[in-house]
Amino acid sequence: MNYEAVFWDIGGVILDLGSVRAGHRAFVGALADEHDLDREEALATWRDELGSHFSTREGTEFRSARVGYGRAVAAMVGHELPEEEWLPTFERATRENLEPIAETVTAIRRLESHVHQGVVSDIDTWEGEALLSQFGVADRLDAVTTSEEVGRTKPDPAMFETALAKAGVEPAAALMVGDRYENDMQGAARAGIDTVAFGGSASEAAPDDPAVTYRVDDPLDIVDLVGIDDG
């Protein structure tokens, strides 16, 4: 069928998750050197603090990654640091290490002007905007819906309802591309949106799972699923 909108998750779909880990490791290493800390111990503290920050939230409430980063920095160095003392280093480390999934970037470019393209992601708005701009797709997307904006995280229906309202389409005319089964597949399916599983827990769903409409190994296959002829 012909779809009128495609919604993309960021982490694991547009953004290579391995590069996120590399960026965080580079940041923690730089900060550890600056404060004379053991790099591996600092990295363990960073991961533990961030994990606690997100795991203790209530249901689908939004928790800012930026706040979590600040808490993790404080735990690493033993006291709070003003953002101006760590955020530039964080932004530089992530900018130098973050990598896109190239096939997704190509698919977004090929779908431009054919369908509404939006992002539906649990990322902080500032961080999402920065990496989408870095990857050269910000201007090719029609809308970005983040958990910071909505105040909830996927699979909360508010995330998908907001994205649909921006697109101005009915749920049956939209596709959600994601890598997380509960957040992306089940969340979108409950909103009446067809889903595309690309990697992660989404691709591990049973073959007959009704929450997964399509499965792809290459995001470029989504161009065909949308039903356009881009020449």
C-alpha positions in Angstrom: 0.0 0.0 0.0 1.0 3.6 -0.3 1.9 5.2 3.0 1.8 9.0 3.6 4.1 9.2 6.6 7.2 7.4 7.9 8.3 7.8 11.5 11.9 7.0 12.4 13.3 6.1 15.8 16.8 7.6 16.3 18.9 5.2 18.4 19.6 2.0 16.6 17.8 3.2 13.4 19.4 6.5 12.4 22.2 6.5 15.0 24.7 3.6 15.3 24.5 2.7 19.0 28.1 1.5 19.1 29.2 5.0 18.2 27.2 6.3 21.2 29.2 4.1 23.5 32.4 5.2 21.9 31.5 8.8 22.4 30.6 8.4 26.0 33.9 6.4 26.6 35.9 9.2 25.0 34.1 11.9 27.1 34.6 10.0 30.4 38.3 9.3 29.5 38.9 13.0 28.9 37.2 14.0 32.1 39.0 11.3 34.1 42.3 12.6 32.8 41.4 16.1 33.7 40.5 15.1 37.3 43.2 12.5 37.7 40.7 9.6 37.9 41.1 6.0 36.8 39.4 5.7 33.4 37.8 2.4 33.9 36.5 3.2 37.3 35.1 6.5 36.1 33.4 4.7 33.2 31.8 2.2 35.5 30.5 5.0 37.7 29.2 6.9 34.7 27.2 3.8 33.5 25.9 3.0 36.9 24.7 6.5 37.6 23.0 6.9 34.2 21.4 3.5 34.6 20.0 4.5 38.0 18.8 7.8 36.6 16.6 6.2 33.9 15.6 3.0 35.7 14.0 4.8 38.6 11.6 6.9 36.6 7.8 6.4 37.0 6.3 4.6 34.1 6.7 6.5 30.9 7.6 9.8 32.5 10.4 11.7 30.7 13.8 12.0 32.3 16.3 14.3 30.8 19.6 12.7 29.6 21.3 16.0 30.2 20.3 16.0 33.8 21.5 12.4 34.0 24.8 13.3 32.5 25.3 16.0 35.1 24.5 13.6 37.9 27.0 11.0 36.5 29.7 13.6 36.2 29.2 14.6 39.8 29.4 11.0 40.9 32.6 10.5 38.9 34.5 13.6 40.3 32.9 13.6 43.7 31.1 16.9 43.5 28.8 18.8 41.2 30.4 20.6 38.2 28.8 23.5 36.4 27.7 22.5 32.9 30.2 24.9 31.3 33.0 22.8 32.8 31.9 19.5 31.2 29.3 20.0 28.5 31.6 21.3 25.8 33.9 18.3 26.3 30.8 16.0 26.1 29.6 17.6 22.9 33.0 17.5 21.3 33.5 13.8 22.2 30.2 12.8 20.9 30.4 14.9 17.8 33.8 13.2 17.0 32.5 9.7 17.6 28.8 9.5 16.6 28.1 7.7 13.4 24.9 7.3 11.4 23.5 4.2 9.9 24.4 5.1 6.4 21.5 3.1 4.7 19.0 5.0 6.9 20.4 8.3 5.9 20.1 7.3 2.2 16.6 6.1 2.7 15.6 9.4 4.3 17.1 11.3 1.4 15.3 9.1 -1.2 11.9 9.5 0.6 12.2 13.3 0.9 9.3 15.1 -0.8 7.5 11.8 -1.3 6.0 11.3 2.2 6.0 13.1 5.5 9.0 12.1 7.5 9.2 12.4 11.2 11.3 11.3 14.1 9.7 9.7 17.2 12.4 9.3 19.8 13.0 9.2 23.5 16.0 11.5 23.1 16.4 15.0 24.6 15.4 17.6 22.0 18.8 19.4 22.1 20.7 16.2 21.6 18.4 14.9 18.8 18.6 18.2 16.9 22.4 18.2 17.1 23.0 14.7 15.8 20.3 14.9 13.0 22.0 18.1 11.9 25.4 16.4 12.1 24.2 13.5 9.9 22.8 15.9 7.3 19.1 14.8 7.6 17.6 17.6 9.8 16.5 19.6 6.8 15.1 16.5 5.1 12.7 15.7 8.0 9.3 17.3 8.3 8.9 17.0 12.1 10.8 15.8 15.2 8.8 14.5 18.2 10.9 13.9 21.3 10.1 12.7 24.8 11.3 16.0 26.2 8.7 17.8 24.1 5.8 15.4 25.0 6.9 14.7 28.6 6.5 11.0 28.1 8.5 8.1 26.6 7.5 5.4 24.2 5.3 3.3 24.2 3.1 6.0 25.7 0.4 6.8 23.2 1.0 10.5 23.5 4.2 10.1 21.6 2.5 8.6 18.6 -0.5 10.8 18.8 1.7 13.9 18.7 3.7 12.6 15.7 0.4 11.8 13.8 -1.0 15.2 14.5 2.1 16.9 13.1 1.9 14.7 10.0 -1.8 15.2 9.6 -2.4 11.6 8.6 -4.5 8.8 9.9 -2.7 6.0 11.8 -3.3 3.5 9.0 -1.4 5.7 6.6 1.8 5.7 8.6 4.8 3.5 9.3 7.0 3.4 12.4 10.5 2.2 12.0 12.2 1.0 15.2 14.5 -1.4 16.9 12.8 -1.8 20.3 9.9 -4.2 20.5 7.9 -2.8 23.4 8.6 0.9 22.7 8.4 1.0 18.9 6.5 -2.0 17.7 3.9 -2.4 20.5 3.6 1.3 21.1 3.0 2.1 17.4 0.8 -0.9 16.8 -1.5 0.1 19.7 -1.8 3.5 18.1 -2.9 1.8 14.8 0.3 2.4 13.0 2.0 -0.2 10.9 5.5 -1.1 12.1 8.9 -1.9 10.6 11.3 -3.9 12.7 14.9 -3.1 12.1 17.3 -4.9 14.4 17.3 -5.0 18.2 14.5 -6.6 20.2 12.0 -5.6 17.5 13.5 -8.1 15.1 13.4 -10.9 17.8 9.6 -10.9 17.9 7.9 -14.1 16.8 7.2 -14.4 13.0 3.5 -14.1 13.5 3.6 -11.3 16.1 0.8 -8.9 15.2 2.8 -5.9 16.5 5.3 -6.3 13.7 4.0 -5.6 10.2 7.3 -5.8 8.3 10.9 -6.7 9.0 13.9 -5.4 7.2 17.7 -5.9 7.4 18.3 -2.9 5.2 16.5 0.4 5.8 16.6 1.1 2.0 13.9 -1.6 1.7 11.5 0.9 3.4 11.6 2.9 0.2 9.8 0.0 -1.5 7.5 -0.5 1.4 6.3 3.0 1.2 5.3 2.4 -2.4 7.0 5.2 -4.3 9.0 5.3 -7.5 11.9 7.6 -6.9 13.5 6.9 -10.3 
